[in-house]
Amino acid sequence: MFPVGHKTAPGLHVAIAISMAIVFIIDLYTPLGIAVWVIYFVPLTLSFFTWRPLIPVALAVLASILMAIDFAIDPNPVGISPKLAGINRGFDILTVWIVAGAGHLFIRSKLAVRMEEWLQAGQVGLAEKMSGELRLEQLGENVLRFLAEYLDAQAGVLCDIAMPGEDGYSALPRVRALEHERGVTQQQQIPAIALTAKARSEDRLQALSAGFKMHVSRPVEPAELVIVIASVVGQRGQGATFNP
């Protein structure tokens, strides 16, 4: 699956939080004329190593609030005019936001690069699975297995009971036999949905008895079918595992 959430190490989040608190405390007990606010660059710089573009922006918001609180607590600093102190503090906040904006763009660029690498790796892997002389069913199995594993997708079987040459009642046992050969437990089996024009109660009972999780009669609206598939696949505790 695409590493959206290349997860940031928890220690980095802790370091950012602690450094923000330390800078605020130092700034609070230091006269406004001293540029302690520059130390806010430490947590902002650390945020460049995270994977969420909004973290530098959130830190800029927090730093702006903390600097405003510090200025409000000490509006008449010693050794510097209040007007100059206000201008200085406004410049401080502006600088923090410039750095945060750079961090936001930097993290988005990192994610774009990772996305490109992920897509290229997927294209190469898919091409490998499609190479060679393969029967249609082998090609389909290779492609679906690769996509399911690469996208970390849940799998399901939508089986037309009245397929030409082989009905769904004979196709499903073949799927279960293949799963058994590859060590798939009963809890990990791919859920199957029966699709048929027969809507009688006995037809539904026959489908459920054959091992289908749900019986859907045609015609069916596409949106309704999507909901049915999502509900059935979502009931699986864990995806089927294939070991080629």
C-alpha positions in Angstrom: 0.0 0.0 0.0 1.2 3.5 -0.7 3.1 4.8 2.3 0.9 7.7 3.1 1.6 7.3 6.5 5.2 6.7 6.5 4.8 6.9 10.2 6.9 9.4 12.0 8.8 8.1 15.0 6.9 8.9 18.2 10.2 10.2 19.7 10.3 12.9 17.1 6.8 14.2 18.1 7.9 14.2 21.7 11.0 16.1 20.9 9.0 18.7 19.0 6.5 19.1 21.9 9.3 19.4 24.5 11.3 21.9 22.4 8.2 24.1 21.9 7.5 24.1 25.6 11.2 24.9 26.5 11.3 27.8 24.0 8.1 29.3 25.4 9.4 29.1 29.0 12.7 30.7 28.0 10.9 33.4 26.0 8.6 34.0 28.9 11.4 34.8 31.3 13.6 36.7 28.9 13.2 40.4 28.0 11.5 41.1 24.6 14.6 42.7 23.2 16.5 39.4 23.2 15.8 37.3 20.1 14.9 34.1 22.0 12.2 33.5 19.5 14.8 32.2 17.0 14.9 29.0 19.0 11.4 28.3 17.7 13.3 27.2 14.6 14.4 24.1 16.4 10.9 22.4 16.6 10.1 23.8 13.1 13.2 22.2 11.7 12.4 18.9 13.4 9.0 19.0 11.8 10.7 18.8 8.4 11.5 15.2 9.2 7.8 14.2 9.7 5.4 13.0 7.0 2.5 15.3 7.5 2.6 18.7 5.7 0.2 20.3 8.2 2.6 19.8 11.2 4.9 22.8 10.3 1.7 24.9 9.8 0.3 23.8 13.2 3.6 24.6 14.9 3.6 28.0 13.3 0.1 28.6 14.7 1.1 27.5 18.1 4.4 29.5 18.1 2.4 32.6 17.0 0.0 32.2 19.9 2.8 31.6 22.4 4.7 34.7 21.2 1.6 36.8 21.4 1.0 35.5 24.9 4.5 36.4 25.9 4.1 39.9 24.4 0.8 40.4 26.2 2.3 39.4 29.5 5.1 41.9 29.2 3.7 44.8 27.1 6.2 47.4 28.5 9.6 45.8 28.2 12.6 47.4 29.8 15.2 48.9 27.5 13.1 48.9 24.3 10.0 51.0 23.3 6.7 49.1 23.2 6.2 50.1 19.6 9.5 48.7 18.6 8.9 45.6 20.6 5.6 45.1 18.8 7.2 45.5 15.4 9.9 43.1 16.4 7.4 40.5 17.6 5.4 40.9 14.4 8.6 40.3 12.4 9.3 37.2 14.5 5.9 35.7 13.8 6.2 36.5 10.0 9.6 34.7 10.0 8.2 31.6 11.7 5.4 31.4 9.2 7.9 31.7 6.3 9.9 28.7 7.7 6.6 26.8 8.3 5.6 27.4 4.7 8.9 26.1 3.5 8.4 23.0 5.7 4.9 22.4 4.3 6.2 22.5 0.7 9.2 20.3 1.6 7.1 17.6 3.2 4.7 17.7 0.2 7.7 17.3 -2.1 8.9 14.3 -0.1 5.5 12.7 -0.4 5.3 13.3 -4.1 8.7 11.7 -4.6 7.6 8.6 -2.6 4.4 8.5 -4.6 6.4 8.4 -7.8 8.7 5.7 -6.5 5.6 3.7 -5.4 3.9 4.0 -8.7 7.1 3.0 -10.6 7.6 0.0 -8.4 4.0 -1.0 -8.9 4.4 -0.7 -12.7 7.5 -2.9 -12.7 5.9 -5.5 -10.4 2.8 -5.6 -12.5 4.8 -6.0 -15.7 6.7 -8.9 -14.2 3.4 -10.7 -13.3 2.1 -10.2 -16.8 5.2 -11.3 -18.7 5.5 -14.6 -20.5 3.0 -16.8 -22.2 0.1 -17.1 -19.8 -3.4 -18.5 -20.0 -6.1 -16.0 -19.4 -7.0 -17.4 -16.0 -3.3 -17.4 -15.0 -2.9 -13.8 -16.1 -6.0 -12.7 -14.2 -4.9 -14.5 -11.0 -1.4 -13.0 -11.2 -2.7 -9.5 -11.7 -5.3 -9.7 -9.0 -3.0 -11.2 -6.5 -0.3 -8.6 -7.1 -2.7 -5.7 -6.9 -4.4 -7.1 -3.8 -1.0 -7.4 -2.0 0.5 -4.2 -3.4 -2.6 -2.1 -2.6 -3.3 -4.0 0.7 -6.8 -4.5 -0.7 -9.4 -6.8 0.6 -10.5 -9.5 -1.8 -13.9 -11.0 -2.6 -15.6 -13.2 -5.1 -18.6 -11.9 -7.1 -19.9 -15.0 -8.8 -22.6 -15.3 -11.4 -24.5 -18.4 -10.7 -25.5 -18.8 -14.4 -22.0 -18.5 -16.0 -21.6 -20.1 -19.4 -20.0 -23.5 -19.2 -19.7 -23.5 -15.4 -22.1 -22.3 -12.9 -21.2 -20.6 -9.6 -22.0 -23.7 -7.6 -19.1 -25.6 -9.2 -16.7 -22.6 -9.4 -16.8 -21.8 -5.7 -15.5 -25.2 -4.6 -12.6 -24.8 -6.9 -11.8 -21.5 -5.2 -12.0 -23.1 -1.8 -9.8 -26.0 -2.9 -7.2 -23.6 -4.1 -7.3 -21.8 -0.8 -6.9 -25.1 1.1 -3.8 -26.0 -1.0 -2.2 -22.7 -0.1 -2.9 -23.0 3.6 -5.8 -20.5 3.9 -7.8 -21.1 7.1 -11.5 -21.0 7.2 -11.5 -17.6 8.9 -9.3 -16.2 6.1 -11.3 -17.5 3.2 -12.3 -15.0 0.5 -16.0 -14.1 1.0 -18.2 -15.0 -2.0 -21.4 -13.3 -3.2 -23.8 -15.1 -5.5 -25.3 -13.0 -8.3 -28.3 -14.5 -10.0 -31.6 -13.7 -11.7 -33.3 -16.3 -9.4 -34.8 -14.5 -6.5 -36.9 -17.2 -4.8 -36.3 -18.0 -1.1 -35.1 -21.5 -2.0 -32.6 -20.1 -4.4 -31.2 -17.9 -1.7 -31.0 -20.8 0.7 -29.2 -22.9 -1.9 -26.6 -20.2 -2.4 -26.0 -19.7 1.3 -25.8 -23.5 1.8 -23.2 -23.7 -1.0 -20.9 -21.3 0.9 -21.8 -17.9 -0.5 -22.0 -15.1 2.1 -24.8 -13.3 0.4 -27.3 -13.8 -2.4 -28.0 -10.8 -4.8 -30.7 -11.0 -7.4 -30.5 -9.3 -10.7 -31.2 -6.6 -11.9 -29.3 -4.7 -9.2 -28.2 -1.1 -9.1 -24.5 -0.5 -9.3 -24.5 1.5 -6.1 -26.4 -1.2 -4.2 -23.9 -3.8 -5.5 -21.0 -1.7 -4.3 -22.5 -1.4 -0.8 -23.1 -5.2 -0.7 -19.6 -6.0 -1.7 -18.1 -3.5 0.8 -20.3 -4.9 3.6 -19.3 -8.5 2.9 -15.6 -7.9 2.4 -15.6 -5.7 5.5 -16.8 -8.6 7.6 -13.6 -10.4 7.1 -11.4 -10.5 10.1 -8.3 -10.9 8.0 -7.5 -11.2 4.3 -6.7 -14.4 2.6 -3.0 -15.2 2.4 -1.5 -16.7 -0.7 2.0 -18.1 -0.8 3.0 -18.6 -4.4 
